[in-house]
Amino acid sequence: MGHAITAALETIPLLSVGFSLTLLLPSFFVKLPLPALDSLPPLSRMRIIAAGAFHNLVTYIVLFVFISSGVGKTGWRLLGYEDVSAYGRVVTGLDEDSPLRAYIPVGSLLTALDDTALTSNSTSTTDSDRWTAYLTDSTLASPSSPGLGWCIPQAEYLNAPTACCLQSHPPSSESEDPLACFSSRCLAPLSVMNRGRTRCTPSPTNADSILDCRPEEVCAALDDREEGSLLRIAFVAQPRTGGGKTGIVVWRGPRKEVYEQVQVGTLLPPRFLPLLLPSLAGLFIQYMATIALSLYFFNMLPFPYLDGVQLLDALLDYLAALTGGPLSDRNLELEAMEGGVRVTGRSWTSSRSPRKEQVARGVRVYTIVISSAYIALGVVEWVVQR
């Protein structure tokens, strides 16, 4: 489309115009008379040749602004989707092999990770993307509020074993041991870290002492060796109905695995629309933007049959004109007239000097070699990482 517009501005006729749709990706193409195009001054030729790539760049900028501005969320709200970022994150999908599939249904509303609420009350990075920050940045994540424990019955605490607390390292995510070390006792994390438990502050001198708990209870805090190995995930199972029950899942293992296995969003759909529609539409727009930017750079490369070859030719003519390049007063040759162009007066005759051909060939060979080496190194890196 960009070629057609700039060609019309330069009074170059169009031999043919076409449109195609490949996998929902639209594309336009035009065919111009080459003799008429070659007869234009270098700057005019460069404008026409680069117009297609410039159109791809404009497409990328428009899509990038659309993604970044939040206009899409406004459109989804008009369709009935509710933005729940002020309350948490909606589970839009889980990996097939994720153990969390058995406990957290798709469509659930995640409300907290440990003691960190997944709410967004401001536009700052920490508030707007707490899910990503908490699960991927270890400096922002802590297993619970510093120094806080849970009140549990004293009899349950005293009857608990101590073997897991004597180990040098806490069990890994693959371990079948269901217990974790709380104040020198091995207890089931889910029963201790239940939302119904009262939070308390252990004594700095005696972990078994009772502070903020009833007389028959003990304040049990997670052992320092367990830090980072346990993650509490609070969720609402059916947020659409407004009466969904809340639940807690305790994950043992690296937090980043949760980030990799659980896909979340901020839009809760109405009953008649699918949950994944905003995510799929957003992913499609991101791919479109990536493809548009890739085509912009790819078309500028001086590869055969690409716009970059003709752009390089026009650029060399322009540089030659700055140093006294060929500018004649002759009218267009018969080939240009047969191409449908009637021009009188001054016209450009493209230079075919050996020096120009040598430079153009060198640039093309250099680009092909560097691009091939880059692709080969990328393939090698991919194979090594596998």
Secondary structure as the mmCIF struct_conf table of DSSP 4:
data_model
#
loop_
_struct_conf.conf_type_id
_struct_conf.id
_struct_conf.beg_label_comp_id
_struct_conf.beg_label_asym_id
_struct_conf.beg_label_seq_id
_struct_conf.end_label_comp_id
_struct_conf.end_label_asym_id
_struct_conf.end_label_seq_id
HELX_RH_AL_P HELX_RH_AL_P1 GLY A 2 LEU A 9
TURN_TY1_P TURN_TY1_P1 GLU A 10 THR A 11
HELX_LH_PP_P HELX_LH_PP_P1 ILE A 12 LEU A 14
BEND BEND1 LEU A 15 LEU A 15
STRN STRN1 SER A 16 THR A 22
TURN_TY1_P TURN_TY1_P2 LEU A 23 LEU A 24
STRN STRN2 LEU A 25 LYS A 31
HELX_RH_AL_P HELX_RH_AL_P2 LEU A 34 ASP A 38
TURN_TY1_P TURN_TY1_P3 SER A 39 SER A 39
BEND BEND2 LEU A 40 LEU A 40
HELX_RH_AL_P HELX_RH_AL_P3 PRO A 42 SER A 69
TURN_TY1_P TURN_TY1_P4 GLY A 70 GLY A 70
HELX_RH_AL_P HELX_RH_AL_P4 VAL A 71 LEU A 78
TURN_TY1_P TURN_TY1_P5 LEU A 79 GLY A 80
STRN STRN3 GLU A 82 ASP A 83
TURN_TY1_P TURN_TY1_P6 SER A 85 TYR A 87
STRN STRN4 ARG A 89 LEU A 94
TURN_TY1_P TURN_TY1_P7 GLU A 96 ASP A 97
HELX_RH_3T_P HELX_RH_3T_P1 PRO A 99 ALA A 102
TURN_TY1_P TURN_TY1_P8 TYR A 103 TYR A 103
BEND BEND3 ILE A 104 ILE A 104
TURN_TY1_P TURN_TY1_P9 VAL A 106 GLY A 107
STRN STRN5 LEU A 109 LEU A 113
TURN_TY1_P TURN_TY1_P10 ASP A 114 ASP A 115
STRN STRN6 THR A 116 ALA A 117
BEND BEND4 SER A 122 SER A 124
HELX_RH_AL_P HELX_RH_AL_P5 THR A 125 SER A 128
TURN_TY1_P TURN_TY1_P11 ASP A 129 ASP A 129
HELX_RH_AL_P HELX_RH_AL_P6 ARG A 130 THR A 136
HELX_RH_3T_P HELX_RH_3T_P2 SER A 138 LEU A 140
BEND BEND5 PRO A 143 SER A 145
TURN_TY1_P TURN_TY1_P12 PRO A 146 GLY A 147
STRN STRN7 GLY A 149 PRO A 153
HELX_RH_AL_P HELX_RH_AL_P7 GLN A 154 LEU A 158
TURN_TY1_P TURN_TY1_P13 ASN A 159 ASN A 159
BEND BEND6 ALA A 160 ALA A 160
HELX_RH_3T_P HELX_RH_3T_P3 ALA A 163 LEU A 166
BEND BEND7 GLN A 167 HIS A 169
TURN_TY1_P TURN_TY1_P14 SER A 173 GLU A 174
STRN STRN8 ALA A 180 PHE A 182
TURN_TY1_P TURN_TY1_P15 SER A 183 SER A 184
STRN STRN9 ARG A 185 LEU A 187
HELX_RH_AL_P HELX_RH_AL_P8 PRO A 189 VAL A 192
BEND BEND8 MET A 193 MET A 193
TURN_TY1_P TURN_TY1_P16 ARG A 195 GLY A 196
BEND BEND9 ARG A 197 ARG A 197
HELX_LH_PP_P HELX_LH_PP_P2 THR A 198 THR A 198
STRN STRN10 ARG A 199 CYS A 200
BEND BEND10 PRO A 204 THR A 205
TURN_TY1_P TURN_TY1_P17 ALA A 207 ASP A 208
BEND BEND11 SER A 209 SER A 209
BEND BEND12 LEU A 211 CYS A 213
TURN_TY1_P TURN_TY1_P18 PRO A 215 GLU A 216
STRN STRN11 GLU A 217 ALA A 220
STRN STRN12 LEU A 222 LEU A 222
HELX_RH_3T_P HELX_RH_3T_P4 ASP A 224 GLU A 226
TURN_TY1_P TURN_TY1_P19 GLU A 227 SER A 229
STRN STRN13 LEU A 230 VAL A 236
BEND BEND13 ALA A 237 ALA A 237
TURN_TY1_P TURN_TY1_P20 PRO A 239 THR A 241
BEND BEND14 GLY A 242 GLY A 242
HELX_LH_PP_P HELX_LH_PP_P3 GLY A 244 LYS A 245
STRN STRN14 THR A 246 ARG A 252
BEND BEND15 GLY A 253 GLY A 253
HELX_RH_AL_P HELX_RH_AL_P9 ARG A 255 GLN A 261
STRN STRN15 VAL A 262 GLY A 265
BEND BEND16 THR A 266 THR A 266
STRN STRN16 LEU A 267 LEU A 268
TURN_TY1_P TURN_TY1_P21 ARG A 271 PHE A 272
BEND BEND17 LEU A 273 LEU A 273
TURN_TY1_P TURN_TY1_P22 LEU A 275 LEU A 276
HELX_RH_AL_P HELX_RH_AL_P10 LEU A 277 MET A 300
BEND BEND18 LEU A 301 LEU A 301
TURN_TY1_P TURN_TY1_P23 PRO A 304 TYR A 305
BEND BEND19 LEU A 306 LEU A 306
HELX_RH_AL_P HELX_RH_AL_P11 ASP A 307 LEU A 322
TURN_TY1_P TURN_TY1_P24 THR A 323 GLY A 324
STRN STRN17 LEU A 327 SER A 328
HELX_LH_PP_P HELX_LH_PP_P4 ARG A 330 GLU A 333
HELX_RH_AL_P HELX_RH_AL_P12 LEU A 334 GLU A 338
TURN_TY1_P TURN_TY1_P25 GLY A 339 GLY A 340
BEND BEND20 GLY A 345 GLY A 345
STRN STRN18 SER A 347 TRP A 348
HELX_RH_AL_P HELX_RH_AL_P13 PRO A 354 GLN A 385
#
